[in-house]
Amino acid sequence: MPMTTCRVGFGALAASVVLTGAGCGLGLGGELAMTDDGGTNSAGNLTGGDGDDSGATVSVHHDAGGASSGGGTDPTDDSGAVDDAGGDDGPAPLPGDSGSGCNYSGTWGTKITIPVNWVPQGIMSVILAPGTGVIEQWIMSTRVVNGKATTDTASVCGIVLPDFSGTGFVGGETYGVRFPDTLFDNPYIPPFAMAGTLSNSTPNAAFNTSATAVLIGLKLPGAATAPWPATITTEVDMDMDMEPGVTAKAATGLIAGRDGAAYQNIPVGIDGSRASQVYVAIRQVTALSGGASDCDHISGTVAIPKIQSGSTSKYAIDSHVIGCGLTGGAGDCSASQAGFVDGTQPVFSPTPGATFTSVRMPGATCAAVRQALP
C-alpha cells in the first residue's frame, strides 16, 4: 500500500507524519485573531465630546518557544527553521522586548478601593462620630499606548461612600449618601486625562500613572496640586438639575444587618430640620502603581497624595456641601443650613491597603464596568 509523508505545521511544533493509504490535506496555522471593531463610547463627556473605543485587536497565539507559524502550507524549511513571513504575530514589541507582546491599548474598566477613616470637624462634631470604612470608585477609560507612554481618557462610572454614624446627641443615627447611577451613565461628568507608563509590552509589564485629579461639580485650575479651597466659588451644575455641583441623595430604608434600624435624613441644624439630598463638589487625586498578570488584567496599589495648604497638608480626598434640599419638598436649605451640613461632613484620610483592579472591556459602558467589577 502506498505511503505518503505529510508535513503538519502548528506553530513551532512542525512534524512529519507518515500516512498509509491517505493523501495530504491538513493545514493548521495555530493562530487565532479576534478583532473588536469597538464603537463610539458616549459615556462621560459633559462638553459633548465622546470617548472613543479604538477597536483594539486581541491576538491569541498557540505557539511554542516564542515562534509562530505564518499559516503557509509548509511552515518550515529543510533546516527546521520556522518561516514567519506570512504570519500575524500581533502588536510589535516595544524596544528591548523579545518575542510577541501585549497591546495594552483599548478600553479598560477599573475599580478603585480605598480604606479610609474620618474624624468630626470643629464645633459641629456634636453630630458625627469618628469612623472607618471603604470608598469604592469605578472608572472606564480608553487607553492609547505610544512607546512606553500611556494616555487614558477616563470617565467616572460610580462612587460608593461608607455609611456614617451619629453621636449620642442625635441618638446614634446612621446616615448614608448615595450617588445615582444616572449621574455616571449619562454624559454629565466630563472625562479626564490620565498619563502613565508601561515598562514593556510583556504580559507582566509594570504600569504606573502620575497623580491625576478628578473634579466633580466644580472647576479648579491646577487641580492635581492646588490647595482645596475653604469655600467653593467655581461650582458647575454638571448633572443639569438646576442645583450647584452634583446632587447626591440621602440613603433611605432599612440598614442591612441592623435588626430593623433605618437610615435617617441628614440634620441641617440642631432644630430637627433635615435634608434628603445634598449638592456637592468633589476633588480626588490618585496615582496607580501595579502590573499586568496577562494582556487583559492589571492590578496594584493606589496612592493619595497630601497637598500643602499654608502650614498644613491634607490628603486629596476633598469635598464641600454647597447646598441641600429639605425633606418633604420644603425647598432648598438656607446658606446657614448648607454650612451646617458642610461643617459636619466627614474629612477622609486613606489608610493602608488602597488597591485597583483593571480589566480590558472592549465596547464597555459604565453600567457594564460596575457589573463586571462588583
C-alpha positions in Angstrom: 0.0 0.0 0.0 1.5 3.5 -0.8 2.8 5.6 1.9 2.7 9.4 2.0 4.7 11.7 4.1 2.8 14.8 5.2 4.0 18.0 6.8 1.7 19.2 9.6 2.6 22.6 11.0 1.3 24.1 14.3 3.5 27.0 15.4 6.9 25.7 16.1 5.6 22.1 16.5 6.0 21.1 12.9 6.2 17.3 12.4 6.4 14.8 9.6 3.6 12.2 9.7 3.6 9.1 7.6 0.2 8.1 6.5 -0.8 4.8 4.9 -3.4 4.8 2.2 -4.1 8.5 2.6 -3.3 11.8 1.0 -2.1 15.1 2.4 -4.6 18.0 3.0 -4.4 19.1 6.6 -3.2 22.5 7.5 -3.1 24.2 10.9 -1.9 27.7 11.2 -2.1 27.7 15.0 -3.1 31.3 15.3 -6.4 32.9 16.2 -7.0 36.6 15.8 -10.1 38.2 17.2 -10.8 41.8 16.4 -13.2 44.1 18.3 -14.2 46.9 16.0 -15.3 48.9 19.0 -17.5 51.8 18.6 -18.3 55.2 20.0 -18.2 55.3 23.7 -20.6 58.0 24.6 -20.2 57.9 28.4 -18.7 60.7 30.4 -18.4 63.9 28.4 -20.2 66.9 29.7 -18.9 69.1 26.9 -20.3 67.0 24.2 -17.2 65.1 23.1 -17.3 61.3 23.1 -14.8 58.8 24.4 -13.6 56.5 21.6 -13.1 52.8 21.8 -10.3 52.5 19.3 -11.1 48.9 18.3 -8.1 47.2 19.9 -7.1 43.8 18.4 -6.7 40.8 20.8 -4.5 38.0 19.4 -4.2 34.6 20.9 -1.1 32.7 19.7 -0.7 28.9 20.2 3.0 28.5 19.7 6.0 27.1 21.5 9.3 28.6 22.1 8.0 32.1 21.2 7.6 31.2 17.5 4.5 31.5 15.4 3.8 29.9 12.0 2.9 32.0 9.1 -0.1 29.9 8.1 1.5 28.6 4.9 1.3 25.1 3.7 4.8 24.3 4.9 5.9 26.4 7.8 9.5 25.0 8.0 12.3 24.9 5.6 14.7 22.0 5.2 16.7 23.1 8.2 13.6 23.1 10.5 13.6 26.8 10.9 10.2 28.5 11.3 9.0 30.6 8.4 7.2 33.6 9.8 6.9 35.5 6.5 3.2 35.5 6.2 2.1 35.4 9.9 0.5 38.0 12.1 2.3 38.0 15.5 0.1 40.7 17.0 1.4 44.1 18.1 5.0 44.9 17.5 7.0 44.6 20.8 8.4 47.7 22.4 12.1 48.3 22.2 14.0 45.8 24.3 11.3 43.2 24.3 11.8 39.8 22.9 9.0 37.7 21.2 5.4 38.7 20.9 4.0 41.2 23.4 0.7 42.7 24.6 -1.2 45.6 23.0 -2.4 47.5 26.1 -4.3 50.0 24.1 -8.1 49.8 24.1 -11.0 50.2 26.6 -10.5 49.3 30.2 -12.7 49.1 33.3 -11.2 49.8 36.6 -12.3 49.6 40.2 -10.5 51.6 43.0 -11.0 50.6 46.6 -9.7 53.0 49.3 -9.9 52.2 53.0 -10.5 55.4 55.0 -11.1 56.8 58.4 -12.6 60.1 59.4 -12.9 62.4 62.4 -15.5 65.0 63.3 -14.9 68.6 62.3 -14.7 71.6 64.7 -17.6 72.6 66.8 -20.0 70.6 64.6 -18.5 67.3 65.9 -21.6 67.0 68.1 -23.4 65.3 65.2 -20.9 62.9 63.5 -18.9 60.2 65.3 -15.5 59.1 64.2 -15.5 56.1 61.9 -13.8 53.8 59.4 -15.0 52.4 56.1 -14.2 51.9 52.4 -14.7 54.2 49.4 -15.3 52.4 46.1 -15.0 54.0 42.7 -15.3 52.8 39.1 -13.6 54.2 36.0 -13.9 53.5 32.3 -11.0 54.6 30.1 -9.8 54.4 26.6 -6.0 53.9 26.6 -3.5 54.8 23.8 0.0 53.4 24.1 2.9 55.3 22.4 6.1 53.5 23.0 6.2 53.2 26.8 3.9 56.1 27.4 0.2 55.7 28.0 -2.6 58.2 27.9 -6.1 57.2 29.2 -9.2 59.3 28.5 -11.2 58.3 31.5 -14.7 58.8 32.9 -16.0 58.2 36.4 -18.6 55.4 36.4 -19.6 55.1 40.0 -18.9 56.2 43.6 -19.9 54.4 46.8 -19.3 56.1 50.2 -19.3 54.3 53.6 -22.2 55.0 56.0 -21.7 57.4 58.8 -22.8 57.1 62.4 -24.1 60.0 64.6 -23.2 60.7 68.1 -25.3 60.0 71.2 -26.5 63.6 70.8 -28.6 62.5 67.8 -29.4 59.1 69.2 -26.7 57.2 67.3 -28.4 57.6 64.0 -26.9 56.2 60.7 -26.6 58.3 57.6 -25.8 57.4 54.0 -25.1 59.4 50.9 -25.8 57.8 47.6 -24.8 58.9 44.1 -27.4 57.8 41.5 -26.1 55.6 38.6 -27.7 58.1 36.2 -25.0 60.6 37.2 -22.4 58.4 35.6 -24.4 56.7 32.8 -25.5 60.0 31.2 -22.8 62.2 29.7 -22.7 64.6 32.7 -19.3 64.4 34.2 -16.5 65.4 31.8 -13.7 62.9 31.1 -10.2 63.4 32.5 -6.8 62.5 31.1 -4.5 60.1 33.0 -0.8 59.9 31.9 1.2 56.7 32.7 4.0 54.4 31.7 4.4 50.7 30.8 7.8 49.1 31.5 7.5 47.0 28.3 4.8 45.1 26.3 5.1 41.7 28.0 2.2 40.1 29.8 3.7 41.0 33.2 4.6 44.7 32.4 4.8 47.2 35.2 2.2 50.0 35.0 2.3 53.4 36.7 0.3 56.6 36.4 1.1 60.1 37.5 -1.0 61.8 40.2 -4.3 62.6 38.5 -7.2 64.8 39.7 -10.8 64.1 39.2 -13.2 67.0 39.5 -17.0 66.6 40.1 -19.2 69.6 40.4 -16.6 72.3 40.1 -13.7 73.8 38.2 -10.3 74.1 39.9 -7.1 75.2 38.0 -4.1 73.0 38.7 -6.4 70.5 40.4 -3.7 67.9 41.0 -1.7 70.2 43.2 -3.9 73.1 44.1 -4.9 73.6 47.8 -8.6 72.7 48.4 -10.5 76.0 48.8 -12.3 76.8 52.1 -15.4 77.7 50.1 -16.4 76.9 46.5 -16.9 79.8 44.1 -16.4 77.8 40.8 -19.2 75.3 41.1 -20.7 73.7 38.0 -24.1 72.2 37.7 -22.8 69.1 36.0 -25.9 67.0 36.3 -28.0 69.8 34.9 -30.7 69.7 37.6 -30.6 73.5 38.3 -28.7 72.9 41.5 -25.0 73.7 42.1 -22.4 70.9 41.9 -23.9 67.4 41.6 -26.8 66.0 43.6 -26.5 63.0 45.9 -29.4 61.5 47.8 -29.7 60.6 51.5 -29.9 56.9 51.9 -33.4 55.6 52.9 -34.8 52.3 54.0 -33.6 49.6 56.4 -29.9 49.1 57.2 -28.6 45.6 56.3 -27.8 43.6 59.4 -29.1 46.1 61.8 -32.3 44.4 63.0 -34.8 46.8 61.6 -32.8 50.0 62.1 -33.4 52.5 59.3 -31.3 55.3 57.7 -32.2 58.9 58.7 -32.2 62.0 56.7 -29.3 64.4 57.2 -29.5 67.0 60.0 -29.2 70.6 58.8 -29.2 72.2 62.3 -30.0 71.4 65.9 -33.7 72.4 65.5 -34.6 69.0 63.9 -34.7 70.1 60.3 -33.5 67.6 57.8 -32.2 67.3 54.2 -33.0 64.5 51.8 -30.4 65.5 49.2 -27.1 67.4 49.2 -25.4 69.3 46.4 -21.6 68.6 46.5 -18.3 69.5 44.8 -15.6 66.8 44.9 -11.8 66.6 44.1 -9.8 63.5 44.4 -6.2 62.9 43.3 -4.9 59.4 42.8 -1.8 57.6 41.4 -1.8 54.0 40.4 1.1 51.6 40.6 1.0 47.9 39.7 1.5 45.4 36.9 -0.2 43.1 34.4 -0.9 39.5 35.1 -1.7 38.9 31.4 -2.6 41.1 28.4 -6.1 41.8 29.8 -5.7 42.3 33.5 -3.7 44.9 35.5 -3.8 45.4 39.3 -1.9 47.1 42.0 -1.9 49.8 44.7 -3.4 53.3 44.9 -1.7 56.4 46.5 -3.5 59.5 47.6 -1.0 62.4 47.9 -1.1 65.1 50.6 -1.4 68.6 49.3 0.1 71.5 51.2 -2.1 74.5 52.1 -0.3 77.1 54.1 1.3 75.4 57.1 -0.8 72.3 57.0 -1.3 69.5 54.5 -4.3 67.3 53.7 -4.9 64.1 51.8 -6.5 64.9 48.4 -9.9 63.3 49.1 -11.9 66.6 49.2 -15.5 67.7 49.2 -17.8 70.5 50.1 -21.5 70.5 50.6 -22.5 73.7 48.7 -26.3 73.3 49.1 -29.0 70.9 50.1 -32.7 70.1 49.6 -35.0 69.9 52.6 -37.3 66.9 53.2 -40.9 67.0 52.3 -40.4 69.2 49.3 -39.7 72.2 51.5 -37.2 73.7 49.1 -33.5 74.3 49.3 -31.6 74.7 52.5 -30.6 78.2 53.6 -27.0 79.2 53.4 -26.6 78.5 57.2 -28.2 75.1 56.9 -25.9 74.2 54.0 -23.0 75.4 56.0 -24.0 73.3 59.0 -24.1 70.1 56.7 -20.7 71.1 55.2 -19.3 71.5 58.7 -20.5 68.2 59.9 -19.4 66.0 56.9 -16.5 63.6 57.4 -13.0 64.5 56.4 -11.5 61.4 54.9 -7.9 60.1 55.4 -6.8 57.0 53.5 -5.5 54.1 55.5 -3.1 51.4 54.1 -4.4 48.9 51.6 -5.9 51.0 48.8 -5.9 48.9 45.6 -7.1 49.0 41.9 -8.1 46.3 39.5 -8.4 46.8 35.7 -9.9 44.6 33.1 -9.9 45.0 29.3 -13.5 45.6 28.3 -14.0 46.4 24.6 -17.2 48.3 23.9 -18.0 48.7 27.6 -20.4 51.1 29.2 -20.3 52.4 32.8 -23.1 50.0 33.8 -21.1 47.1 32.4 -17.9 48.3 34.3 -19.8 48.4 37.6 -21.3 44.9 36.9 -18.0 43.3 35.9 -16.1 44.7 38.9 -18.6 44.5 41.8 
